Amino acid sequence: MKYELKDEYIELYKLIKFLDLVDSGADAKMIVADGHVMRNGEQELRKRAKIRKGDTLVIGDTTIEVI
């Protein structure tokens, strides 16, 4: 899946919620805190990590390319 970034960055948990990968912002924060998010091949534990163009996220079976 591709996500076209309109601004300089988006916070990780907001992106997860925006893409409807979870039901709520609280659920998005929980899957990040529980270590279920990979960013550019490394585990990302910061809920408010600034996701920018060029980043690739893997959340479960979903891969997201930020363009």
N, CA, C and O atoms as a Tripos MOL2 file, in Angstrom:
@<TRIPOS>MOLECULE
protein
  268   267    67     0     0
PROTEIN
NO_CHARGES

@<TRIPOS>ATOM
      1 N           0.8460   -1.1640    0.0000 N.3       1 MET1
      2 CA          0.0000    0.0000    0.0000 C.3       1 MET1
      3 C           0.8960    1.2320    0.0000 C.2       1 MET1
      4 O           1.9690    1.2330    0.6030 O.2       1 MET1
      5 N           0.4500    2.2610   -0.6720 N.am      2 LYS2
      6 CA          1.1990    3.5150   -0.7050 C.3       2 LYS2
      7 C           0.3920    4.5990   -0.0080 C.2       2 LYS2
      8 O          -0.8330    4.6500   -0.1170 O.2       2 LYS2
      9 N           1.1030    5.4680    0.7160 N.am      3 TYR3
     10 CA          0.4720    6.6070    1.3760 C.3       3 TYR3
     11 C           1.1870    7.8570    0.8970 C.2       3 TYR3
     12 O           2.3980    7.9960    1.0730 O.2       3 TYR3
     13 N           0.4320    8.7680    0.2880 N.am      4 GLU4
     14 CA          1.0210   10.0130   -0.1960 C.3       4 GLU4
     15 C           0.9830   11.0570    0.9130 C.2       4 GLU4
     16 O          -0.0840   11.4950    1.3430 O.2       4 GLU4
     17 N           2.1560   11.4390    1.3580 N.am      5 LEU5
     18 CA          2.2910   12.4040    2.4380 C.3       5 LEU5
     19 C           2.0950   13.8100    1.9030 C.2       5 LEU5
     20 O           2.7550   14.2140    0.9460 O.2       5 LEU5
     21 N           1.1880   14.5550    2.5190 N.am      6 LYS6
     22 CA          0.8790   15.9130    2.0670 C.3       6 LYS6
     23 C           1.7090   16.9680    2.7970 C.2       6 LYS6
     24 O           1.9610   18.0440    2.2550 O.2       6 LYS6
     25 N           2.1350   16.6650    4.0240 N.am      7 ASP7
     26 CA          2.8930   17.5980    4.8440 C.3       7 ASP7
     27 C           4.3400   17.1230    4.9630 C.2       7 ASP7
     28 O           4.7490   16.1800    4.2860 O.2       7 ASP7
     29 N           5.1080   17.7820    5.8250 N.am      8 GLU8
     30 CA          6.5040   17.3980    6.0320 C.3       8 GLU8
     31 C           6.6040   16.0150    6.6630 C.2       8 GLU8
     32 O           7.4850   15.2280    6.3150 O.2       8 GLU8
     33 N           5.6880   15.7220    7.6010 N.am      9 TYR9
     34 CA          5.6840   14.4240    8.2820 C.3       9 TYR9
     35 C           4.3040   14.1640    8.8620 C.2       9 TYR9
     36 O           3.4540   15.0530    8.9140 O.2       9 TYR9
     37 N           4.0980   12.9090    9.3040 N.am     10 ILE10
     38 CA          2.9100   12.5370   10.0610 C.3      10 ILE10
     39 C           3.3850   11.6590   11.2090 C.2      10 ILE10
     40 O           4.3010   10.8550   11.0420 O.2      10 ILE10
     41 N           2.7610   11.8140   12.3760 N.am     11 GLU11
     42 CA          3.1370   10.9840   13.5080 C.3      11 GLU11
     43 C           2.6580    9.5590   13.2560 C.2      11 GLU11
     44 O           1.5850    9.3380   12.6950 O.2      11 GLU11
     45 N           3.4720    8.6020   13.6820 N.am     12 LEU12
     46 CA          3.2230    7.1900   13.3920 C.3      12 LEU12
     47 C           1.8280    6.7380   13.7940 C.2      12 LEU12
     48 O           1.1180    6.1510   12.9770 O.2      12 LEU12
     49 N           1.4190    6.9930   15.0240 N.am     13 TYR13
     50 CA          0.1170    6.4870   15.4610 C.3      13 TYR13
     51 C          -1.0280    7.1110   14.6580 C.2      13 TYR13
     52 O          -2.0480    6.4640   14.4220 O.2      13 TYR13
     53 N          -0.8560    8.3690   14.2390 N.am     14 LYS14
     54 CA         -1.8950    9.0250   13.4350 C.3      14 LYS14
     55 C          -2.0000    8.3870   12.0520 C.2      14 LYS14
     56 O          -3.0980    8.2460   11.5150 O.2      14 LYS14
     57 N          -0.8720    8.0030   11.4810 N.am     15 LEU15
     58 CA         -0.8780    7.3390   10.1740 C.3      15 LEU15
     59 C          -1.5830    5.9860   10.2690 C.2      15 LEU15
     60 O          -2.3930    5.6430    9.4070 O.2      15 LEU15
     61 N          -1.2790    5.2340   11.2990 N.am     16 ILE16
     62 CA         -1.9050    3.9190   11.4890 C.3      16 ILE16
     63 C          -3.4220    4.0690   11.6070 C.2      16 ILE16
     64 O          -4.1760    3.3030   11.0080 O.2      16 ILE16
     65 N          -3.8580    5.0550   12.3770 N.am     17 LYS17
     66 CA         -5.2930    5.2940   12.5420 C.3      17 LYS17
     67 C          -5.9200    5.7870   11.2380 C.2      17 LYS17
     68 O          -6.9980    5.3300   10.8570 O.2      17 LYS17
     69 N          -5.2500    6.7170   10.5530 N.am     18 PHE18
     70 CA         -5.7660    7.2800    9.3070 C.3      18 PHE18
     71 C          -5.9980    6.1830    8.2620 C.2      18 PHE18
     72 O          -6.9760    6.2320    7.5160 O.2      18 PHE18
     73 N          -5.1010    5.1980    8.2110 N.am     19 LEU19
     74 CA         -5.2180    4.1180    7.2270 C.3      19 LEU19
     75 C          -6.2010    3.0320    7.6540 C.2      19 LEU19
     76 O          -6.3260    2.0120    6.9770 O.2      19 LEU19
     77 N          -6.9020    3.2420    8.7740 N.am     20 ASP20
     78 CA         -7.8970    2.2870    9.2920 C.3      20 ASP20
     79 C          -7.3180    0.9010    9.5500 C.2      20 ASP20
     80 O          -7.9950   -0.1080    9.3540 O.2      20 ASP20
     81 N          -6.0610    0.8570    9.9930 N.am     21 LEU21
     82 CA         -5.4660   -0.4270   10.3560 C.3      21 LEU21
     83 C          -5.8910   -0.8550   11.7550 C.2      21 LEU21
     84 O          -5.7250   -2.0120   12.1400 O.2      21 LEU21
     85 N          -6.4460    0.0990   12.5150 N.am     22 VAL22
     86 CA         -6.9580   -0.1660   13.8620 C.3      22 VAL22
     87 C          -8.2610    0.6100   14.0320 C.2      22 VAL22
     88 O          -8.6150    1.4340   13.1880 O.2      22 VAL22
     89 N          -8.9620    0.3460   15.1150 N.am     23 ASP23
     90 CA        -10.2430    1.0040   15.3610 C.3      23 ASP23
     91 C         -10.1150    2.3710   16.0180 C.2      23 ASP23
     92 O         -10.9860    3.2250   15.8520 O.2      23 ASP23
     93 N          -9.0220    2.5850   16.7710 N.am     24 SER24
     94 CA         -8.8990    3.8500   17.5040 C.3      24 SER24
     95 C          -7.4430    4.2710   17.6170 C.2      24 SER24
     96 O          -6.5250    3.4900   17.3670 O.2      24 SER24
     97 N          -7.2590    5.5270   17.9990 N.am     25 GLY25
     98 CA         -5.9100    6.0210   18.2440 C.3      25 GLY25
     99 C          -5.2370    5.2740   19.3750 C.2      25 GLY25
    100 O          -4.0270    5.0480   19.3420 O.2      25 GLY25
    101 N          -6.0160    4.8880   20.3830 N.am     26 ALA26
    102 CA         -5.4630    4.1290   21.5090 C.3      26 ALA26
    103 C          -4.9290    2.7750   21.0330 C.2      26 ALA26
    104 O          -3.8760    2.3260   21.4860 O.2      26 ALA26
    105 N          -5.6570    2.1280   20.1200 N.am     27 ASP27
    106 CA         -5.1910    0.8490   19.5610 C.3      27 ASP27
    107 C          -3.9100    1.0460   18.7570 C.2      27 ASP27
    108 O          -3.0100    0.2070   18.7990 O.2      27 ASP27
    109 N          -3.8300    2.1520   18.0270 N.am     28 ALA28
    110 CA         -2.6270    2.4430   17.2430 C.3      28 ALA28
    111 C          -1.4280    2.6020   18.1680 C.2      28 ALA28
    112 O          -0.3560    2.0570   17.9040 O.2      28 ALA28
    113 N          -1.6110    3.3460   19.2490 N.am     29 LYS29
    114 CA         -0.5140    3.5360   20.2060 C.3      29 LYS29
    115 C          -0.0970    2.2120   20.8350 C.2      29 LYS29
    116 O           1.0870    1.9920   21.0900 O.2      29 LYS29
    117 N          -1.0630    1.3270   21.0850 N.am     30 MET30
    118 CA         -0.7730    0.0460   21.7110 C.3      30 MET30
    119 C           0.0590   -0.8540   20.7940 C.2      30 MET30
    120 O           1.0070   -1.4870   21.2590 O.2      30 MET30
    121 N          -0.2780   -0.9260   19.4930 N.am     31 ILE31
    122 CA          0.4940   -1.8210   18.6300 C.3      31 ILE31
    123 C           1.9150   -1.3000   18.4260 C.2      31 ILE31
    124 O           2.8400   -2.0850   18.2170 O.2      31 ILE31
    125 N           2.0920    0.0220   18.4870 N.am     32 VAL32
    126 CA          3.4510    0.5700   18.4130 C.3      32 VAL32
    127 C           4.2100    0.2070   19.6860 C.2      32 VAL32
    128 O           5.3330   -0.2920   19.6170 O.2      32 VAL32
    129 N           3.6110    0.4510   20.8370 N.am     33 ALA33
    130 CA          4.2540    0.1750   22.1230 C.3      33 ALA33
    131 C           4.5700   -1.3070   22.2940 C.2      33 ALA33
    132 O           5.5540   -1.6630   22.9430 O.2      33 ALA33
    133 N           3.7460   -2.1610   21.7190 N.am     34 ASP34
    134 CA          3.9500   -3.6070   21.8300 C.3      34 ASP34
    135 C           4.9790   -4.1370   20.8390 C.2      34 ASP34
    136 O           5.2650   -5.3340   20.8290 O.2      34 ASP34
    137 N           5.5450   -3.2570   20.0010 N.am     35 GLY35
    138 CA          6.6240   -3.6590   19.1080 C.3      35 GLY35
    139 C           6.1970   -4.2940   17.8020 C.2      35 GLY35
    140 O           6.9650   -5.0470   17.2040 O.2      35 GLY35
    141 N           4.9770   -4.0040   17.3440 N.am     36 HIS36
    142 CA          4.4670   -4.6180   16.1210 C.3      36 HIS36
    143 C           4.7230   -3.7980   14.8560 C.2      36 HIS36
    144 O           4.2100   -4.1290   13.7870 O.2      36 HIS36
    145 N           5.5190   -2.7240   14.9740 N.am     37 VAL37
    146 CA          5.7570   -1.8520   13.8240 C.3      37 VAL37
    147 C           7.2480   -1.8590   13.4740 C.2      37 VAL37
    148 O           8.1030   -1.6480   14.3340 O.2      37 VAL37
    149 N           7.5370   -2.1040   12.2030 N.am     38 MET38
    150 CA          8.8990   -2.0130   11.6930 C.3      38 MET38
    151 C           8.9630   -0.7910   10.7810 C.2      38 MET38
    152 O           8.0840   -0.5870    9.9430 O.2      38 MET38
    153 N          10.0000    0.0130   10.9470 N.am     39 ARG39
    154 CA         10.2030    1.2080   10.1200 C.3      39 ARG39
    155 C          11.5770    1.0980    9.4790 C.2      39 ARG39
    156 O          12.5970    1.0760   10.1680 O.2      39 ARG39
    157 N          11.5930    1.0280    8.1700 N.am     40 ASN40
    158 CA         12.8420    0.9120    7.4230 C.3      40 ASN40
    159 C          13.7000   -0.2380    7.9440 C.2      40 ASN40
    160 O          14.9200   -0.1180    8.0560 O.2      40 ASN40
    161 N          13.0410   -1.3580    8.2610 N.am     41 GLY41
    162 CA         13.7410   -2.5670    8.6800 C.3      41 GLY41
    163 C          14.1040   -2.6490   10.1510 C.2      41 GLY41
    164 O          14.7230   -3.6230   10.5790 O.2      41 GLY41
    165 N          13.7280   -1.6350   10.9400 N.am     42 GLU42
    166 CA         14.0340   -1.6440   12.3660 C.3      42 GLU42
    167 C          12.7570   -1.4320   13.1690 C.2      42 GLU42
    168 O          11.8480   -0.7200   12.7420 O.2      42 GLU42
    169 N          12.7060   -2.0610   14.3380 N.am     43 GLN43
    170 CA         11.5270   -1.9190   15.1930 C.3      43 GLN43
    171 C          11.3730   -0.4610   15.6240 C.2      43 GLN43
    172 O          12.3410    0.1780   16.0350 O.2      43 GLN43
    173 N          10.1570    0.0520   15.5250 N.am     44 GLU44
    174 CA          9.8620    1.4350   15.9290 C.3      44 GLU44
    175 C           8.9270    1.4020   17.1240 C.2      44 GLU44
    176 O           7.8120    0.8900   17.0270 O.2      44 GLU44
    177 N           9.3720    1.9450   18.2510 N.am     45 LEU45
    178 CA          8.5870    1.9320   19.4840 C.3      45 LEU45
    179 C           8.0650    3.3080   19.8730 C.2      45 LEU45
    180 O           7.3590    3.4420   20.8730 O.2      45 LEU45
    181 N           8.4030    4.3290   19.0960 N.am     46 ARG46
    182 CA          7.9570    5.6910   19.4090 C.3      46 ARG46
    183 C           6.6160    5.9600   18.7310 C.2      46 ARG46
    184 O           6.5310    5.9860   17.5030 O.2      46 ARG46
    185 N           5.5780    6.1590   19.5260 N.am     47 LYS47
    186 CA          4.2320    6.3880   18.9920 C.3      47 LYS47
    187 C           4.1670    7.6450   18.1370 C.2      47 LYS47
    188 O           3.4280    7.6970   17.1540 O.2      47 LYS47
    189 N           4.9330    8.6460   18.5080 N.am     48 ARG48
    190 CA          4.9120    9.9290   17.8120 C.3      48 ARG48
    191 C           6.1040   10.1040   16.8620 C.2      48 ARG48
    192 O           6.4680   11.2280   16.5180 O.2      48 ARG48
    193 N           6.7070    8.9880   16.4420 N.am     49 ALA49
    194 CA          7.8190    9.0660   15.4840 C.3      49 ALA49
    195 C           7.3530    9.8110   14.2380 C.2      49 ALA49
    196 O           6.2430    9.5890   13.7550 O.2      49 ALA49
    197 N           8.1930   10.6830   13.7270 N.am     50 LYS50
    198 CA          7.8460   11.4790   12.5470 C.3      50 LYS50
    199 C           8.1070   10.6490   11.2980 C.2      50 LYS50
    200 O           9.2550   10.3700   10.9500 O.2      50 LYS50
    201 N           7.0350   10.2610   10.6340 N.am     51 ILE51
    202 CA          7.1230    9.4680    9.4180 C.3      51 ILE51
    203 C           7.2140   10.4280    8.2400 C.2      51 ILE51
    204 O           6.3830   11.3230    8.0830 O.2      51 ILE51
    205 N           8.2350   10.2280    7.4170 N.am     52 ARG52
    206 CA          8.4920   11.1420    6.3030 C.3      52 ARG52
    207 C           8.5150   10.3810    4.9840 C.2      52 ARG52
    208 O           8.5450    9.1510    4.9600 O.2      52 ARG52
    209 N           8.4990   11.1410    3.8800 N.am     53 LYS53
    210 CA          8.5850   10.5270    2.5500 C.3      53 LYS53
    211 C           9.8190    9.6460    2.4860 C.2      53 LYS53
    212 O          10.8880   10.0060    2.9800 O.2      53 LYS53
    213 N           9.6500    8.4860    1.8700 N.am     54 GLY54
    214 CA         10.7540    7.5420    1.7350 C.3      54 GLY54
    215 C          10.7610    6.4550    2.7900 C.2      54 GLY54
    216 O          11.4570    5.4520    2.6340 O.2      54 GLY54
    217 N           9.9960    6.6320    3.8710 N.am     55 ASP55
    218 CA          9.9220    5.6090    4.9140 C.3      55 ASP55
    219 C           9.0670    4.4390    4.4340 C.2      55 ASP55
    220 O           8.1180    4.6120    3.6680 O.2      55 ASP55
    221 N           9.4230    3.2530    4.8990 N.am     56 THR56
    222 CA          8.6350    2.0510    4.6510 C.3      56 THR56
    223 C           8.2810    1.4510    6.0020 C.2      56 THR56
    224 O           9.1520    1.2280    6.8420 O.2      56 THR56
    225 N           7.0030    1.1930    6.2010 N.am     57 LEU57
    226 CA          6.5210    0.6150    7.4510 C.3      57 LEU57
    227 C           5.9530   -0.7650    7.1930 C.2      57 LEU57
    228 O           5.3310   -1.0080    6.1590 O.2      57 LEU57
    229 N           6.1660   -1.6630    8.1310 N.am     58 VAL58
    230 CA          5.5440   -2.9810    8.0790 C.3      58 VAL58
    231 C           4.8020   -3.1670    9.3970 C.2      58 VAL58
    232 O           5.3860   -3.1180   10.4800 O.2      58 VAL58
    233 N           3.5000   -3.3820    9.2680 N.am     59 ILE59
    234 CA          2.6410   -3.5940   10.4250 C.3      59 ILE59
    235 C           1.8740   -4.8770   10.1580 C.2      59 ILE59
    236 O           0.9470   -4.8890    9.3480 O.2      59 ILE59
    237 N           2.2470   -5.9460   10.8250 N.am     60 GLY60
    238 CA          1.6520   -7.2430   10.5630 C.3      60 GLY60
    239 C           1.9380   -7.6610    9.1330 C.2      60 GLY60
    240 O           3.0970   -7.7340    8.7240 O.2      60 GLY60
    241 N           0.8930   -7.9350    8.3730 N.am     61 ASP61
    242 CA          1.0340   -8.3430    6.9640 C.3      61 ASP61
    243 C           0.9550   -7.1590    6.0170 C.2      61 ASP61
    244 O           0.9770   -7.3450    4.8010 O.2      61 ASP61
    245 N           0.8630   -5.9490    6.5440 N.am     62 THR62
    246 CA          0.6880   -4.7490    5.7150 C.3      62 THR62
    247 C           1.9950   -3.9790    5.5920 C.2      62 THR62
    248 O           2.6360   -3.6530    6.5900 O.2      62 THR62
    249 N           2.3780   -3.6950    4.3500 N.am     63 THR63
    250 CA          3.5620   -2.8620    4.0950 C.3      63 THR63
    251 C           3.0740   -1.5330    3.5300 C.2      63 THR63
    252 O           2.2500   -1.4990    2.6150 O.2      63 THR63
    253 N           3.5900   -0.4440    4.0840 N.am     64 ILE64
    254 CA          3.1720    0.8950    3.6850 C.3      64 ILE64
    255 C           4.4020    1.6540    3.1910 C.2      64 ILE64
    256 O           5.3830    1.8050    3.9190 O.2      64 ILE64
    257 N           4.3400    2.1250    1.9590 N.am     65 GLU65
    258 CA          5.3860    2.9810    1.4210 C.3      65 GLU65
    259 C           4.8990    4.4070    1.4850 C.2      65 GLU65
    260 O           3.8230    4.7250    0.9790 O.2      65 GLU65
    261 N           5.6880    5.2750    2.1080 N.am     66 VAL66
    262 CA          5.3150    6.6910    2.2300 C.3      66 VAL66
    263 C           5.9650    7.4390    1.0660 C.2      66 VAL66
    264 O           7.1870    7.4620    0.9190 O.2      66 VAL66
    265 N           5.1070    8.0480    0.2460 N.am     67 ILE67
    266 CA          5.6170    8.7510   -0.9480 C.3      67 ILE67
    267 C           5.2460   10.2230   -0.8910 C.2      67 ILE67
    268 O           5.5830   10.9810   -1.8000 O.2      67 ILE67
@<TRIPOS>BOND
     1     1     2 1
     2     2     3 1
     3     3     4 2
     4     3     5 am
     5     5     6 1
     6     6     7 1
     7     7     8 2
     8     7     9 am
     9     9    10 1
    10    10    11 1
    11    11    12 2
    12    11    13 am
    13    13    14 1
    14    14    15 1
    15    15    16 2
    16    15    17 am
    17    17    18 1
    18    18    19 1
    19    19    20 2
    20    19    21 am
    21    21    22 1
    22    22    23 1
    23    23    24 2
    24    23    25 am
    25    25    26 1
    26    26    27 1
    27    27    28 2
    28    27    29 am
    29    29    30 1
    30    30    31 1
    31    31    32 2
    32    31    33 am
    33    33    34 1
    34    34    35 1
    35    35    36 2
    36    35    37 am
    37    37    38 1
    38    38    39 1
    39    39    40 2
    40    39    41 am
    41    41    42 1
    42    42    43 1
    43    43    44 2
    44    43    45 am
    45    45    46 1
    46    46    47 1
    47    47    48 2
    48    47    49 am
    49    49    50 1
    50    50    51 1
    51    51    52 2
    52    51    53 am
    53    53    54 1
    54    54    55 1
    55    55    56 2
    56    55    57 am
    57    57    58 1
    58    58    59 1
    59    59    60 2
    60    59    61 am
    61    61    62 1
    62    62    63 1
    63    63    64 2
    64    63    65 am
    65    65    66 1
    66    66    67 1
    67    67    68 2
    68    67    69 am
    69    69    70 1
    70    70    71 1
    71    71    72 2
    72    71    73 am
    73    73    74 1
    74    74    75 1
    75    75    76 2
    76    75    77 am
    77    77    78 1
    78    78    79 1
    79    79    80 2
    80    79    81 am
    81    81    82 1
    82    82    83 1
    83    83    84 2
    84    83    85 am
    85    85    86 1
    86    86    87 1
    87    87    88 2
    88    87    89 am
    89    89    90 1
    90    90    91 1
    91    91    92 2
    92    91    93 am
    93    93    94 1
    94    94    95 1
    95    95    96 2
    96    95    97 am
    97    97    98 1
    98    98    99 1
    99    99   100 2
   100    99   101 am
   101   101   102 1
   102   102   103 1
   103   103   104 2
   104   103   105 am
   105   105   106 1
   106   106   107 1
   107   107   108 2
   108   107   109 am
   109   109   110 1
   110   110   111 1
   111   111   112 2
   112   111   113 am
   113   113   114 1
   114   114   115 1
   115   115   116 2
   116   115   117 am
   117   117   118 1
   118   118   119 1
   119   119   120 2
   120   119   121 am
   121   121   122 1
   122   122   123 1
   123   123   124 2
   124   123   125 am
   125   125   126 1
   126   126   127 1
   127   127   128 2
   128   127   129 am
   129   129   130 1
   130   130   131 1
   131   131   132 2
   132   131   133 am
   133   133   134 1
   134   134   135 1
   135   135   136 2
   136   135   137 am
   137   137   138 1
   138   138   139 1
   139   139   140 2
   140   139   141 am
   141   141   142 1
   142   142   143 1
   143   143   144 2
   144   143   145 am
   145   145   146 1
   146   146   147 1
   147   147   148 2
   148   147   149 am
   149   149   150 1
   150   150   151 1
   151   151   152 2
   152   151   153 am
   153   153   154 1
   154   154   155 1
   155   155   156 2
   156   155   157 am
   157   157   158 1
   158   158   159 1
   159   159   160 2
   160   159   161 am
   161   161   162 1
   162   162   163 1
   163   163   164 2
   164   163   165 am
   165   165   166 1
   166   166   167 1
   167   167   168 2
   168   167   169 am
   169   169   170 1
   170   170   171 1
   171   171   172 2
   172   171   173 am
   173   173   174 1
   174   174   175 1
   175   175   176 2
   176   175   177 am
   177   177   178 1
   178   178   179 1
   179   179   180 2
   180   179   181 am
   181   181   182 1
   182   182   183 1
   183   183   184 2
   184   183   185 am
   185   185   186 1
   186   186   187 1
   187   187   188 2
   188   187   189 am
   189   189   190 1
   190   190   191 1
   191   191   192 2
   192   191   193 am
   193   193   194 1
   194   194   195 1
   195   195   196 2
   196   195   197 am
   197   197   198 1
   198   198   199 1
   199   199   200 2
   200   199   201 am
   201   201   202 1
   202   202   203 1
   203   203   204 2
   204   203   205 am
   205   205   206 1
   206   206   207 1
   207   207   208 2
   208   207   209 am
   209   209   210 1
   210   210   211 1
   211   211   212 2
   212   211   213 am
   213   213   214 1
   214   214   215 1
   215   215   216 2
   216   215   217 am
   217   217   218 1
   218   218   219 1
   219   219   220 2
   220   219   221 am
   221   221   222 1
   222   222   223 1
   223   223   224 2
   224   223   225 am
   225   225   226 1
   226   226   227 1
   227   227   228 2
   228   227   229 am
   229   229   230 1
   230   230   231 1
   231   231   232 2
   232   231   233 am
   233   233   234 1
   234   234   235 1
   235   235   236 2
   236   235   237 am
   237   237   238 1
   238   238   239 1
   239   239   240 2
   240   239   241 am
   241   241   242 1
   242   242   243 1
   243   243   244 2
   244   243   245 am
   245   245   246 1
   246   246   247 1
   247   247   248 2
   248   247   249 am
   249   249   250 1
   250   250   251 1
   251   251   252 2
   252   251   253 am
   253   253   254 1
   254   254   255 1
   255   255   256 2
   256   255   257 am
   257   257   258 1
   258   258   259 1
   259   259   260 2
   260   259   261 am
   261   261   262 1
   262   262   263 1
   263   263   264 2
   264   263   265 am
   265   265   266 1
   266   266   267 1
   267   267   268 2
@<TRIPOS>SUBSTRUCTURE
     1 MET1         2 RESIDUE 1 A MET
     2 LYS2         6 RESIDUE 1 A LYS
     3 TYR3        10 RESIDUE 1 A TYR
     4 GLU4        14 RESIDUE 1 A GLU
     5 LEU5        18 RESIDUE 1 A LEU
     6 LYS6        22 RESIDUE 1 A LYS
     7 ASP7        26 RESIDUE 1 A ASP
     8 GLU8        30 RESIDUE 1 A GLU
     9 TYR9        34 RESIDUE 1 A TYR
    10 ILE10       38 RESIDUE 1 A ILE
    11 GLU11       42 RESIDUE 1 A GLU
    12 LEU12       46 RESIDUE 1 A LEU
    13 TYR13       50 RESIDUE 1 A TYR
    14 LYS14       54 RESIDUE 1 A LYS
    15 LEU15       58 RESIDUE 1 A LEU
    16 ILE16       62 RESIDUE 1 A ILE
    17 LYS17       66 RESIDUE 1 A LYS
    18 PHE18       70 RESIDUE 1 A PHE
    19 LEU19       74 RESIDUE 1 A LEU
    20 ASP20       78 RESIDUE 1 A ASP
    21 LEU21       82 RESIDUE 1 A LEU
    22 VAL22       86 RESIDUE 1 A VAL
    23 ASP23       90 RESIDUE 1 A ASP
    24 SER24       94 RESIDUE 1 A SER
    25 GLY25       98 RESIDUE 1 A GLY
    26 ALA26      102 RESIDUE 1 A ALA
    27 ASP27      106 RESIDUE 1 A ASP
    28 ALA28      110 RESIDUE 1 A ALA
    29 LYS29      114 RESIDUE 1 A LYS
    30 MET30      118 RESIDUE 1 A MET
    31 ILE31      122 RESIDUE 1 A ILE
    32 VAL32      126 RESIDUE 1 A VAL
    33 ALA33      130 RESIDUE 1 A ALA
    34 ASP34      134 RESIDUE 1 A ASP
    35 GLY35      138 RESIDUE 1 A GLY
    36 HIS36      142 RESIDUE 1 A HIS
    37 VAL37      146 RESIDUE 1 A VAL
    38 MET38      150 RESIDUE 1 A MET
    39 ARG39      154 RESIDUE 1 A ARG
    40 ASN40      158 RESIDUE 1 A ASN
    41 GLY41      162 RESIDUE 1 A GLY
    42 GLU42      166 RESIDUE 1 A GLU
    43 GLN43      170 RESIDUE 1 A GLN
    44 GLU44      174 RESIDUE 1 A GLU
    45 LEU45      178 RESIDUE 1 A LEU
    46 ARG46      182 RESIDUE 1 A ARG
    47 LYS47      186 RESIDUE 1 A LYS
    48 ARG48      190 RESIDUE 1 A ARG
    49 ALA49      194 RESIDUE 1 A ALA
    50 LYS50      198 RESIDUE 1 A LYS
    51 ILE51      202 RESIDUE 1 A ILE
    52 ARG52      206 RESIDUE 1 A ARG
    53 LYS53      210 RESIDUE 1 A LYS
    54 GLY54      214 RESIDUE 1 A GLY
    55 ASP55      218 RESIDUE 1 A ASP
    56 THR56      222 RESIDUE 1 A THR
    57 LEU57      226 RESIDUE 1 A LEU
    58 VAL58      230 RESIDUE 1 A VAL
    59 ILE59      234 RESIDUE 1 A ILE
    60 GLY60      238 RESIDUE 1 A GLY
    61 ASP61      242 RESIDUE 1 A ASP
    62 THR62      246 RESIDUE 1 A THR
    63 THR63      250 RESIDUE 1 A THR
    64 ILE64      254 RESIDUE 1 A ILE
    65 GLU65      258 RESIDUE 1 A GLU
    66 VAL66      262 RESIDUE 1 A VAL
    67 ILE67      266 RESIDUE 1 A ILE
